[in-house]
Amino acid sequence: MRFGVFLVIWLAVVGPARADEKVASESTYLTRTRQLTFEGKRAGEGYFSPDGKRFVFQDEREKDNPFYQIYMLSLETGDVHRVSPGTGKTTCSFFDPKHERVIFASTHLDPDASAKQKMEIQNRAAGKQKRYAWDYDETYEIFVTAFDGSDAKRLTNAPGYDAECSFSPDGEWIVFSSNRSAYPIEKLSKTERERAGVDLSYFADIYVMRADGSGVKRLTTTPGYDGGPFFTPDGSRIVWRRFTEAGDVANVFTMKPDGSDVVQVTDFGAMSWAPYFHPSGEYLIFTSNKLGFENFELYIVDAAGKKEPVRITTTDGFDGLPVFSPDGKQLAWTSNRTPQKISQIFIADWNHEAARTSLAQGYSRADHSGVDHRSETRTIARAERMAAPISFSPDMRASDIKNDVAVLAADDMDGRLTGTRGERKAAEYIGRRFRDMGLVPFDEKEGFAQKFPFTSGVKVVTDANEMTLKLASETRKLKVDKDFRPLAFSENATVEGPVAFAGYGLKTPGTNAYDS
């Protein structure tokens, strides 16, 4: 990269989509916000029981197991008990709407489960814990148990990751995510095997099966991760998140339970995921990092995705995995807005009418003139990513790199040619990132700028430059800009002297070796 002026000021380019568009405060939609879970290293992803009296969630609170286990909370008494076996990893619990049962994914049948627990505990004690990331463990299977964890039954039995499960409203079907199509790995092409070695989520697709685990059917086949599926309140459609093949952008989609009539609901050009419908079926809530890779907020959008999404939360940090209570009067979600900045579950009263009003008054994706505002939304998202602060860790994280590349390679940087507006914007952005990392400039007055002269806009004048080559057999006049080209920083002068071939700077092996 070339920079004529390198980094000067913090340039905040965040702006609303339109001059009259404003972001309401959280209190417009959420009141009586309070923390619901307190124990454990972190807790998250919880769901209400059909009668709204219980709440099932995942938490890291076992002394001898550092991984998530499934717990049930009585919203009437506050009592909590574990539902999952206690060994291995678990995730993605959900209530059976017709019976007192809970489904979840677990690796407790993995013969190495206990060894993996001990290794993780040792790594954390030694300060070797990696940044939190989902691993798509191939020993995950889906189980169903009674509320007290008894009478456990295994519902899936296939190689690969089976998880992210939920019931249909009538309790007859279970929708889930699985990468079983990638197994056995040996059957994949060379390119696919290489991909599987670094990203098994790429092969995840949406499946349905009957409540007893029979009748498994694959619904999606698009390359890239498809996961987090739920049925709509009336059971007529399935909503889920789909990542691009590169894995850097995700959007919310819906489809019929047979996999047909796929509709894209969001188009932020960011990570939009964890969708969940309001019981009314009028709109859904989801999580997005439109404002930056370290700042996930909650948004709502109409069921068909014809309106621009409305932002719900305005607290810095992570707000995600939202779910509505069965009566639609409460919202629970995972957030790190705790004093310790660790993820726990929060709950608040939900203002349904305010949500409906905001969506009704919002802008359509395409107005009456036929202009599609989604490209504008993507442009705004890029601008907001430029301004959003990013935290840095000693680890080299893909999220940090993706954010910087997305901004610096964006169309509005105009290629970052030296001396251009795009180059100055890039310099300002990098300066902002330096400050995010805690760097301090040597001279606060000049900031991170280091000015230097450079030659720009030079053009070759064909009738003022000439070169003559005198050989033993002939004298040849060379054509400017075809046979030769003067350097932009050369002086106006006449020079004469012998010419020597300097080679190509190569050294090759073999019988016909060449060495220059």
Disulfide bonds with the S-S distance in Angstrom:
none
